[in-house]
Amino acid sequence: MVEDFSLRANDGQPPALMTADEYGPYPKCILEIYGEEVRPEPTGKPGRPRKPYKVAPPDLLFATVCKKQEKNKGVKVEIRLVFGTEETLQEALKKSTVSKRVNVAFVERYNGTDRHLNARKARQTYEFSKNVDDHVHQSWLSIGYYNFCWDHRSLKIRDEYSVY
């Protein structure tokens, strides 16, 4: 999904700020897509040379939201900066037009809508996917429906003669 986004947005450049929950594969995937490859210098010693690895570029900014729960109640929210600096994070939040703090509200809202549109992703359901390809195809179908067919009532065309 990160790779697909990078191909479609910002000419392959990372967005100003990426946020997510603490799902483990995200940092590795983001680093794989947006990271800069470093090739270690040969040591001159016998044996295999060290493999190239990726490091985060200075403009890569990724923060996670960790929600602590006790007895199924949210008790604490921690923000963790994975890539970037605290200064660049504060600068990105000041420039943001949608939020002034790190949160995952938009991701959670989308995931709720996605579960609503795709029964294979709903909780406690019999509509599970036995085949990964079928699951992926159904996911793309629901994404296409949501973005191009769904009547988004909050996106109204306003003209200068309308009374609100």
C-alpha positions, 0 to 999 in steps of 0.5 A: 500500500505504501508503494502504491501511494508512492507511485501515485502521489508526490512524484515518489517523494514522501509526504510532509508527515505520515502517521499510523498506529503501531503496526509492526511492518510499517517502519520497515515498509516505509524505509524500503520505499522512501529510504536511501540506500547506503553501500558500506565501504569494503573493509579489505578483510577476507569474507563477504562484503557487508550488504547495502542497507537503507537509512531514512532521508532527512525529510522523512517524517513518520510518527505513530500513535500507541494507545494504552488500554486497561480493561478495554478502556483507553487510558493513555495515548503516546506519540512516538517519532519513528523517522525525523526530528521533533523540530520537523514534526512540530513544523509539519503540524503547524503547516497542517490544515487538517490537524494540529497533533499526531493522530490516526483518526483519518486512518481509523475512519477509513478502516471503519468504512472499509470494513463496512463496504467489504464484509471480508474485513468485518469483525466476527463474520463468516465472509472471510477470504479463503484466497488471498487474490480474492481478498485483494480484488475485493479490497480494490473493488471496495476502494474504487466504489468508495472513491468513485461511486459513493455519494459523499454528502459532505462534498457538496457543490456550492454555488454563489446563489445557495443559501446556507 
